[in-house]
Amino acid sequence: MYIFNRNGVCLHYHVWWRPHNTLSHQQDQKLMFGLLFSLKSFTAKMDPVGGNKGTLGMPSLPGQGCSFHTYLVFSSWLQLILITDPRMGDLRDALKFIYNNIYVEYVVKNPLYTPGLPFTCELFNATLDQYVKTLQ
């Protein structure tokens, strides 16, 4: 899972299972943001209506080996990205739940958190782990 701010800074990076760990975390985060930025630009140019529907121009992007699920929080311009097995289905509601009930509760309301900066919070990670296990 990736959480990016509007400037492309990865505020949080969490991996549950990854069979091929070929890049450093920093390289991985830069490549992911670059991919999302490129897909957003591409879908914006291809959209006949010209509207912006979210991070990718679509809530999820299924693939052969994995699926990208995105949720863009317009009020704070945070992007939550979850990469899953393609059989997982639509996870928009799950990402919305993660933002509203886990991120806001354990990060935004934390008096020690500085908005816009990367964070580490054990309660956030533990609650996120618990919730993600229910999605399987």
Sequence and secondary structure as in RCSB ss.txt:
>XXXX:A:sequence
MYIFNRNGVCLHYHVWWRPHNTLSHQQDQKLMFGLLFSLKSFTAKMDPVGGNKGTLGMPSLPGQGCSFHTYLVFS
SWLQLILITDPRMGDLRDALKFIYNNIYVEYVVKNPLYTPGLPFTCELFNATLDQYVKTLQ
>XXXX:A:secstr
 EEE TTS EEEE  S  S   S HHHHHHHHHHHHHHHHHHHHHH SS    SSSSSSEEE SS EEEEEEETT
TTEEEEEEE GGG   HHHHHHIIIIIIIIIIIT TT  TTS    HHHHHHHHHHHHHH 
